Amino acid sequence: MIALDKMTDQQFERHAFDVLKRELGPDGLARFLRLHRSGSGDYTRDRMGLQKDLTVDKIVESIRQRSA
């Protein structure tokens, strides 16, 4: 198995689904997907509210802090 930090997002999602299916069974996996894929609310409005004070400079600084 590839280390989690080396997986692409697609590989990670497939691995996570496999783990959930193994641990919860097919019915449990289906229930999980139904609960967590349908979502609720307005993502675009929420994102705009969370990012209203975000600037390019703040994004760059955040990246620099994570890279240090």
WOJO-V138910 format. One record per residue. N is the residue number from 0. RES is the residue in three letters. PHI is phi in whole degrees, 0 to 359 (NA if undefined). OMEGA is omega in degrees with one decimal (NA if undefined). D_LAST is the distance of its C-alpha to the last C-alpha in Angstrom with 2 decimals. Layout:
n->[N/N]
res->[RES/RES]
phi->[PHI/PHI]
omega->[OMEGA/OMEGA]
d_last->[D_LAST/D_LAST]
This chain:
n->[0/1/2/3/4/5/6/7/8/9/10/11/12/13/14/15/16/17/18/19/20/21/22/23/24/25/26/27/28/29/30/31/32/33/34/35/36/37/38/39/40/41/42/43/44/45/46/47/48/49/50/51/52/53/54/55/56/57/58/59/60/61/62/63/64/65/66/67]
res->[MET/ILE/ALA/LEU/ASP/LYS/MET/THR/ASP/GLN/GLN/PHE/GLU/ARG/HIS/ALA/PHE/ASP/VAL/LEU/LYS/ARG/GLU/LEU/GLY/PRO/ASP/GLY/LEU/ALA/ARG/PHE/LEU/ARG/LEU/HIS/ARG/SER/GLY/SER/GLY/ASP/TYR/THR/ARG/ASP/ARG/MET/GLY/LEU/GLN/LYS/ASP/LEU/THR/VAL/ASP/LYS/ILE/VAL/GLU/SER/ILE/ARG/GLN/ARG/SER/ALA]
phi->[NA/285/301/305/286/259/284/288/300/295/296/296/298/298/298/298/297/298/296/299/297/296/279/255/82/300/294/294/297/299/296/301/297/297/287/255/258/289/64/206/86/242/303/297/297/298/297/298/294/290/255/300/260/281/237/300/299/293/295/299/298/299/296/297/295/289/279/285]
omega->[177.1/175.9/-176.1/-178.1/178.5/-178.2/169.4/177.6/179.4/177.7/-180.0/179.3/179.4/179.1/179.9/178.0/178.7/178.9/179.3/179.5/179.2/-175.8/-174.8/-174.5/-177.5/-179.9/178.8/177.0/179.0/178.6/178.7/-179.3/179.2/-178.6/-171.2/178.7/-174.8/177.9/176.0/179.4/-177.1/-175.8/-177.3/179.2/179.8/179.7/179.6/177.4/-179.5/-174.6/-174.0/-179.3/-177.2/177.6/177.1/179.7/178.8/178.2/179.4/179.3/178.5/178.6/179.5/-179.5/-179.8/-178.3/-175.6/NA]
d_last->[28.76/25.43/22.36/21.36/17.88/19.77/22.45/23.01/23.67/27.35/27.24/25.40/27.99/30.83/29.59/29.28/32.78/34.13/32.84/34.29/37.53/37.86/37.25/39.04/41.52/42.30/43.62/40.60/38.25/40.43/40.40/36.62/36.30/38.98/37.29/33.76/34.51/37.08/34.83/36.22/35.70/34.57/31.07/31.12/32.29/29.82/26.86/28.13/28.41/24.89/23.50/26.06/23.75/20.85/20.32/18.55/16.61/15.49/14.53/12.48/10.69/10.17/8.77/6.28/5.34/5.55/3.80/0.00]
